Amino acid sequence: MEEIGIVMNGVTGRMGTNQHLIRSILALREEGGVELSNGERVVPDPLLVGRNERKLRELSEEHDVDRWIADPDLETCLDGDDAIYFDSQVTPRRPESLLKAIDAGKDVYCEKPLAMDLDTALEVTRAAEQSDSKHGIVQDKLWLPGLMKLKRLIDQGFFGEILSVRVEFGYWVFTGHIQQAQRPSWNYRAEDGGGIIDDMFSHWSYVLENLFGRVESVMCLGKTHVPRRVDGTGEEYEATAEDAAYAIMELEDDIVAQLNSSWTVRVNRDDLLEIQVDGTDGSAVAGLRDCKTQHHANTPKPEWNPDTPTEHDFYDDWTSVPNNQTFENAFKRQWEMYIRHVVEDEPFPWDFRAGAKGVQLTEASHQSWKEGRRVSVDELTI
């Protein structure tokens, strides 16, 4: 059994702490490490890095992690023998840190989005591809149970010809005036990398491409529905980033995708994320964990009559896809694959080029909103 050192920068944030440190890296350590193809195991050894010494010390003590350092400039932590640099900082700080890690000869893995703009994302991608660095970006939603079931239906040809995709995502994020907000205040400041387009459209890019096909055009409208919020210290601030976005995207094979993303919506659906796919032979609705289907042969024939009550229960016409496999934490699953990619060169297609595609879609969506028109999304050239 061997260890592999991982510099984890920005790990004191919500995602860095919960999904990446606790539920992925520490969970893998408790399991005895990542199993390789030869049956041996490699155990991740995290070095916690950040800007806040107090938070790092508390995190280290709470979770029994021996190594930590407050090193915002990365001057010390990149000089060591750790093989991997992982970045979950706020987006504006990410590119410079990734470039430093690549220059130091580290393999690099990071949260999305890769950068705030496409030019910077391409710069980081080129640096990674021109080096010996094995680079990867988090695309966790591909391993959600609901989406894995949906992918299985697609691979089995359940839908026939896929016609359209509808994505509903979001929930009500409290403003902080009466109840404390459940998201950090930087999410609502454009100058700090906030906004639901930057936060979610990098996700929609890889979800749509991996399941249905490349995005070829986008028409997007963003809105700041709630103009003032209260931060964690009780101070009111102006929200300069959009809290909702409404988009129509054209995909390969003439598939149309409609996506509503909002932090100002109250949930009246089965899950916070719901994806409906309609095809000539059948339809499916997938959430985070569950997926239900309706085949052409079982589709009811409703008639529109607003003058009489609807007695038919349309929910009864759907059948659940069974849980016939074991589903692990999505972040942990991708961490395992990335570590095997680093240690024994297992294929890993979710690289910085994929991350740059997400930034490309985000940038095109902002352009569409600003100019009030449909924007083409060309094949990405690195």
Disulfide bonds with the S-S distance in Angstrom:
none
